């Protein structure tokens, strides 16, 4: 009697399990909007600090930027590697009239070579010109005066404490009899009437003098009205009614 034997061969195939780990780019936070910088910035100044973290737990190693001509720099804080600081550099040459704002494109890279990007807006704050407080009342001067005379001391201020210069811009009608000089003792500008001005009430009873004060960033003007008063004829008093 024949016996049939059946053999089964089992082939096991092993497929290794592959896990795909999705990494994420660095994330920015705590950026001021907008950041402001003065156009007269001449010293290296910290403008803002912000955080950059990697949700994967990797370290952010560096940040770079574009969108300027070397006026700004971004540096990693030594004590906290998630903190980055934005500086305006010395002598950046920032001018509001040329470029009133900057948009920096910032890229930060982590140890996995993942790159996060963001934009930082920087507004340029214009430097204010000197402010000249208008005279509160006209100035009166007698037509017969022939000596140099101080007429007025304008109140001039500059919010940034920039050095400024003041002078007579023009007068109406046009005349060269007015001038402005710096008083080094009182530390102020003063408006003067020059000597021998040749004033005449009948010819020119009123002058409007425009003074101008300026610094490196702009100028301001103010008008001062000068009234010329007529010279009065002498009068007699205490005369007796009749002399015999």
Backbone torsions as a table, in degrees:
resi	resn	phi	psi	omega
1	UNK	NA	124.3	-178.1
2	UNK	-83.5	138.6	178.6
3	UNK	-113.0	121.7	178.4
4	UNK	-91.6	127.5	179.4
5	UNK	-113.5	133.2	-179.4
6	UNK	-110.5	126.7	179.0
7	UNK	-109.1	132.0	177.4
8	UNK	-108.0	129.6	177.5
9	UNK	-110.1	121.3	179.3
10	UNK	-102.2	125.0	178.0
11	UNK	-108.5	117.4	179.8
12	UNK	-96.8	125.0	178.8
13	UNK	-109.1	127.5	-177.4
14	UNK	-104.3	122.6	175.9
15	UNK	-108.9	112.0	-178.9
16	UNK	-66.2	144.9	179.2
17	UNK	-84.8	125.4	-179.5
18	UNK	-108.1	124.2	178.2
19	UNK	-102.0	128.5	177.7
20	UNK	-100.7	118.4	-179.5
21	UNK	-99.9	119.4	179.7
22	UNK	-86.6	123.8	178.3
23	UNK	-96.2	156.9	-179.2
24	UNK	-121.1	155.4	-176.5
25	UNK	-80.5	159.8	175.5
26	UNK	-58.3	148.1	-175.9
27	UNK	-116.8	136.1	-180.0
28	UNK	-95.5	147.2	175.1
29	UNK	-153.6	161.5	174.7
30	UNK	63.6	34.4	175.1
31	UNK	-89.5	126.8	178.8
32	UNK	-69.1	144.5	-179.9
33	UNK	-134.3	118.4	-15.1
34	UNK	-87.2	168.8	171.4
35	UNK	-88.2	144.2	-176.9
36	UNK	-118.8	144.4	176.7
37	UNK	-139.1	139.0	178.6
38	UNK	-78.7	142.3	-178.4
39	UNK	-70.1	-18.1	-179.9
40	UNK	-96.9	19.1	179.9
41	UNK	-62.7	121.9	-178.1
42	UNK	-123.8	-4.6	177.8
43	UNK	-122.8	150.4	178.9
44	UNK	-61.6	124.8	-172.4
45	UNK	-137.8	136.7	174.1
46	UNK	-74.7	121.9	-179.3
47	UNK	-95.2	-39.2	-175.8
48	UNK	-165.1	157.2	172.9
49	UNK	-130.2	146.4	-177.8
50	UNK	-146.3	165.1	-177.0
51	UNK	-106.5	144.1	173.2
52	UNK	-133.3	117.8	-180.0
53	UNK	-126.1	157.6	176.6
54	UNK	-108.6	117.9	180.0
55	UNK	-58.6	-22.2	178.9
56	UNK	-77.5	-9.7	-178.1
57	UNK	93.1	0.0	178.0
58	UNK	-75.5	159.9	177.3
59	UNK	-84.9	140.3	171.7
60	UNK	-84.0	122.5	-171.3
61	UNK	-94.6	-30.4	-175.9
62	UNK	-162.4	158.5	173.8
63	UNK	-133.6	136.7	175.5
64	UNK	-123.7	166.8	-179.6
65	UNK	-148.5	161.8	172.8
66	UNK	-141.2	169.7	179.0
67	UNK	111.4	5.2	176.8
68	UNK	-137.3	-176.2	178.2
69	UNK	-117.6	36.3	179.2
70	UNK	94.9	11.7	-179.8
71	UNK	-77.0	-21.2	-173.0
72	UNK	-127.2	160.3	177.8
73	UNK	-145.8	144.3	177.1
74	UNK	-116.9	127.6	-176.2
75	UNK	-128.8	145.9	177.0
76	UNK	-84.0	133.5	179.1
77	UNK	-67.6	133.9	-176.2
78	UNK	-66.4	-39.9	-175.3
79	UNK	-80.6	-26.4	-177.3
80	UNK	-134.1	106.9	-174.3
81	UNK	-76.2	-1.0	173.1
82	UNK	-95.3	-4.6	-177.0
83	UNK	-103.9	128.0	178.0
84	UNK	-122.0	145.5	-172.8
85	UNK	-122.9	135.3	-179.8
86	UNK	-102.9	124.4	-178.5
87	UNK	-117.1	145.6	162.8
88	UNK	-94.5	134.5	-174.0
89	UNK	-88.3	162.2	-178.5
90	UNK	-63.6	133.7	176.0
91	UNK	61.3	42.5	-178.0
92	UNK	-65.6	-17.6	-179.1
93	UNK	67.8	35.8	-179.1
94	UNK	-80.7	127.2	-179.7
95	UNK	-131.1	124.5	-177.4
96	UNK	-62.1	-41.5	-178.0
97	UNK	-65.6	-27.5	179.6
98	UNK	-84.1	-45.8	-177.8
99	UNK	-149.6	101.7	-175.3
100	UNK	-76.3	-8.4	177.8
101	UNK	-158.1	158.2	175.5
102	UNK	-122.8	144.0	169.4
103	UNK	-119.2	106.1	-179.8
104	UNK	-89.0	129.4	172.8
105	UNK	-93.4	112.7	-173.5
106	UNK	-106.7	131.3	177.3
107	UNK	-123.3	128.5	179.1
108	UNK	-121.2	137.2	-174.7
109	UNK	-116.5	139.2	176.7
110	UNK	-103.0	-177.0	-176.3
111	UNK	-70.9	-14.0	176.3
112	UNK	-94.0	10.8	-179.2
113	UNK	64.8	19.1	172.8
114	UNK	-81.0	140.7	-175.3
115	UNK	-121.1	125.1	172.7
116	UNK	-105.7	144.5	-177.6
117	UNK	-130.0	153.9	173.9
118	UNK	-158.8	166.3	175.4
119	UNK	-110.2	139.7	177.2
120	UNK	-119.3	123.6	-179.7
121	UNK	-93.7	129.3	178.1
122	UNK	-122.3	117.9	177.4
123	UNK	-92.1	136.1	177.1
124	UNK	-91.6	125.6	179.6
125	UNK	-93.5	119.1	-176.8
126	UNK	-68.7	144.4	173.9
127	UNK	-73.4	134.5	-178.0
128	UNK	-85.8	138.1	176.2
129	UNK	-70.6	167.7	176.5
130	UNK	-58.6	146.1	178.8
131	UNK	-105.0	129.6	179.7
132	UNK	-110.6	116.7	179.3
133	UNK	-73.9	125.9	-178.5
134	UNK	-62.1	149.4	176.3
135	UNK	-64.8	140.2	-176.6
136	UNK	-83.4	-16.8	-179.2
137	UNK	-154.6	157.3	178.3
138	UNK	-66.0	163.7	177.5
139	UNK	-109.3	137.4	179.2
140	UNK	-114.2	138.0	178.9
141	UNK	-142.6	138.1	-177.7
142	UNK	-72.7	141.4	-177.5
143	UNK	-66.5	-16.7	-175.7
144	UNK	-89.4	-2.1	-175.8
145	UNK	-68.9	140.9	-178.4
146	UNK	-134.0	8.8	179.3
147	UNK	-113.1	155.6	177.1
148	UNK	-59.8	131.0	-172.0
149	UNK	-137.0	131.0	174.3
150	UNK	-75.7	127.6	-177.2
151	UNK	-101.9	-37.2	-168.7
152	UNK	-163.1	145.3	172.8
153	UNK	-117.4	105.6	-179.0
154	UNK	-70.8	149.2	176.2
155	UNK	-92.6	107.3	-176.0
156	UNK	-118.2	135.0	178.3
157	UNK	-140.4	157.7	177.2
158	UNK	-137.2	119.6	-172.8
159	UNK	-64.6	-27.0	178.6
160	UNK	-92.6	1.1	-177.7
161	UNK	59.2	32.5	175.3
162	UNK	-76.1	147.2	174.2
163	UNK	-65.1	143.6	-178.2
164	UNK	-139.5	165.7	179.5
165	UNK	-128.7	143.6	177.3
166	UNK	-125.8	148.4	178.0
167	UNK	-159.8	167.4	173.8
168	UNK	-76.9	122.9	-179.6
169	UNK	-82.7	-48.4	175.4
170	UNK	-170.0	171.5	174.8
171	UNK	-133.6	158.1	178.4
172	UNK	-130.3	114.4	0.3
173	UNK	-68.5	161.9	-176.3
174	UNK	-62.0	130.5	179.9
175	UNK	-157.6	153.6	178.3
176	UNK	-107.9	18.6	-175.1
177	UNK	-84.2	-6.3	-179.6
178	UNK	-110.6	147.4	178.2
179	UNK	-151.5	159.7	178.6
180	UNK	-126.5	131.9	-177.1
181	UNK	-130.4	154.4	177.8
182	UNK	-88.5	125.2	176.1
183	UNK	-92.8	107.1	-174.9
184	UNK	-73.1	-16.7	177.8
185	UNK	-83.9	-48.7	179.5
186	UNK	-82.5	-11.8	-179.4
187	UNK	57.0	54.3	-179.9
188	UNK	-157.1	157.6	174.6
189	UNK	-87.4	144.9	-178.4
190	UNK	-135.1	140.0	178.5
191	UNK	-91.1	128.9	-177.4
192	UNK	-121.2	150.3	165.2
193	UNK	-96.6	126.2	-177.2
194	UNK	-69.2	161.4	178.2
195	UNK	-68.3	151.2	-179.6
196	UNK	49.8	57.2	-176.1
197	UNK	-76.2	-16.7	-179.9
198	UNK	67.3	45.0	-179.6
199	UNK	-72.0	148.4	177.2
200	UNK	-147.2	114.9	-179.9
201	UNK	-62.1	-39.8	-177.2
202	UNK	-70.1	-28.4	-179.5
203	UNK	-88.8	-50.8	-178.6
204	UNK	-137.0	94.1	-177.6
205	UNK	-78.0	-15.1	-175.6
206	UNK	-145.5	138.6	170.9
207	UNK	-121.7	143.0	169.0
208	UNK	-111.9	113.9	-176.8
209	UNK	-102.1	124.0	178.1
210	UNK	-101.4	119.3	176.1
211	UNK	-103.5	149.6	-178.7
212	UNK	-129.9	135.6	175.4
213	UNK	-124.3	136.1	-175.3
214	UNK	-145.1	156.9	170.0
215	UNK	-128.7	-163.2	-176.4
216	UNK	-70.4	-9.4	-172.3
217	UNK	-117.5	-4.0	179.9
218	UNK	161.0	-179.2	-177.1
219	UNK	-141.8	160.7	175.2
220	UNK	-135.7	152.3	179.5
221	UNK	-126.6	161.0	176.0
222	UNK	-150.6	141.4	-179.5
223	UNK	-99.4	137.6	177.9
224	UNK	-123.8	125.1	-179.7
225	UNK	-93.3	126.8	179.7
226	UNK	-115.8	116.2	177.2
227	UNK	-91.2	135.0	174.3
228	UNK	-97.7	120.1	-180.0
229	UNK	-96.2	140.8	-178.1
230	UNK	-70.4	147.7	175.5
231	UNK	-76.9	127.8	-176.6
232	UNK	-90.2	144.3	176.0
233	UNK	-68.6	151.8	179.1
234	UNK	-64.3	149.2	177.8
235	UNK	-122.7	154.9	-179.3
236	UNK	-107.6	140.4	176.5
237	UNK	-133.9	161.0	176.4
238	UNK	60.0	29.9	174.7
239	UNK	-82.9	140.9	177.2
240	UNK	-69.3	154.1	-178.3
241	UNK	-66.4	-42.7	180.0
242	UNK	-136.8	139.9	175.8
243	UNK	-118.5	122.9	-179.0
244	UNK	-113.5	NA	NA
